[in-house]
Amino acid sequence: MKNAARFIYRVGILGILIFSSVGCGLGLMVSPMESAMISDSVSLENPKPNILDIVADVGKSLGYDVTMRMNAPFPMIGLGTNSSPLAGAIIGKATDIGIQVTVQNSGKTLNIVTTATGNLGTGGEEVATKVTSEFKEKLLEKLK
């Protein structure tokens, strides 16, 4: 314990933070990134004129930010979240989740494209499928 205290005193807290972030940053560089994109759709019997607002609310309730919105000529909205480069350098973990919803067929069909990119189990097809399922479940619940 005495040696640890002496080490902290000599190196300082900033030195320890730099040392640990370099180690985690190396983990980020050597940890393989996985990426997947999947497509799905939702059919609506009764189109909603405010469907993009509903999709945005569902995305926000799941912790996503609205990253893009376009009302015409093809109504679509993008939802997403990603880790910051600083977080990646400090903890060695990177994640980028994106959901794009396009309204088609006069509002009767919602096409959903989900991408999941990340390392340490935060990306890939399994994650993209899980994200899409959660999103669709919440969306259908909100549309009832």
C-alpha positions in Angstrom: 0.0 0.0 0.0 2.8 2.3 0.8 4.4 1.7 -2.6 1.1 2.4 -4.3 0.8 5.7 -2.5 4.3 6.7 -3.3 3.7 5.8 -7.0 0.6 7.9 -7.1 2.4 10.8 -5.5 5.3 10.7 -7.9 3.3 10.1 -11.1 0.2 12.0 -10.2 -3.4 11.4 -11.0 -3.0 12.9 -14.5 -0.2 10.4 -15.2 -2.3 7.5 -14.1 -5.2 8.7 -16.3 -2.8 9.0 -19.3 -1.3 5.5 -18.6 -4.8 3.9 -18.3 -6.2 5.6 -21.4 -3.2 4.5 -23.5 -3.8 1.0 -22.4 -7.5 1.2 -23.2 -6.8 3.0 -26.4 -4.6 0.1 -27.5 -7.6 -2.2 -26.7 -9.7 -0.1 -29.1 -7.0 -0.4 -31.8 -6.6 -4.2 -31.6 -10.3 -5.1 -30.9 -11.9 -6.0 -34.2 -14.9 -4.0 -35.3 -18.0 -5.8 -36.4 -20.6 -4.2 -38.6 -24.0 -5.3 -40.0 -26.9 -3.8 -41.8 -30.3 -5.4 -41.8 -33.6 -4.3 -43.4 -37.2 -4.9 -42.1 -40.6 -3.3 -42.6 -43.8 -2.5 -40.8 -47.2 -2.5 -42.5 -49.8 -0.1 -41.3 -53.5 -0.5 -42.0 -54.2 3.2 -41.1 -51.4 5.6 -42.2 -50.7 8.3 -39.6 -50.0 11.8 -40.9 -47.6 12.4 -38.0 -45.7 9.2 -38.4 -42.3 10.8 -38.4 -43.1 12.4 -35.1 -44.1 9.1 -33.7 -41.0 7.4 -34.9 -38.9 10.2 -33.4 -40.6 9.8 -30.0 -40.0 6.0 -30.1 -36.4 6.5 -31.0 -35.9 9.1 -28.2 -37.6 6.7 -25.7 -35.0 4.1 -26.6 -32.1 6.6 -26.2 -31.5 7.5 -29.8 -31.0 11.0 -31.2 -32.7 12.2 -34.3 -29.8 12.5 -36.8 -31.7 13.4 -39.9 -35.3 14.2 -41.0 -36.7 14.8 -44.5 -40.4 15.3 -45.2 -40.3 15.3 -49.0 -40.1 13.8 -51.6 -39.6 10.6 -49.6 -40.4 11.1 -45.9 -37.6 9.6 -43.8 -36.0 9.9 -40.4 -32.7 8.8 -39.1 -32.1 7.8 -35.5 -28.8 7.0 -34.0 -26.3 6.9 -31.2 -22.6 6.6 -31.2 -19.7 6.7 -28.7 -17.4 9.7 -28.7 -13.8 9.3 -29.9 -12.7 10.3 -26.4 -14.7 7.5 -24.8 -13.2 5.1 -27.3 -9.7 6.3 -26.4 -10.4 6.1 -22.7 -12.3 2.8 -22.3 -11.4 1.1 -25.6 -15.0 0.6 -26.8 -16.6 2.0 -29.9 -20.3 1.8 -30.8 -22.4 3.3 -33.6 -26.1 2.3 -34.0 -28.2 3.8 -36.8 -31.9 3.3 -37.7 -33.3 4.8 -40.8 -37.1 4.7 -41.3 -38.5 5.6 -44.7 -42.3 6.1 -45.2 -43.5 4.5 -48.4 -46.8 3.4 -50.1 -48.7 6.5 -49.0 -47.8 5.9 -45.4 -48.8 2.2 -45.3 -45.3 0.8 -45.2 -42.4 1.8 -43.0 -39.0 0.5 -44.3 -36.5 0.1 -41.5 -32.7 -0.2 -42.1 -30.6 -0.7 -39.0 -26.8 -0.6 -38.9 -24.7 -1.7 -35.9 -21.0 -1.1 -35.9 -18.8 -1.7 -32.8 -16.3 -3.7 -31.0 -16.4 -5.8 -27.9 -19.8 -7.2 -28.8 -21.5 -3.9 -29.5 -21.8 -4.4 -33.3 -22.7 -7.0 -35.9 -25.8 -8.8 -37.1 -27.0 -10.0 -33.7 -26.9 -6.5 -32.3 -28.6 -5.0 -35.4 -31.4 -7.6 -35.1 -31.9 -6.9 -31.4 -32.0 -3.2 -32.0 -34.6 -3.6 -34.9 -36.8 -5.9 -32.8 -36.8 -3.5 -29.8 -37.6 -0.6 -32.1 -40.4 -2.3 -33.9 -41.9 -3.6 -30.7 -42.0 0.0 -29.2 -43.2 1.5 -32.5 -46.1 -1.0 -32.8 -47.0 -0.5 -29.1 -47.1 3.3 -29.7 -49.3 2.9 -32.8 -52.0 0.9 -31.0 
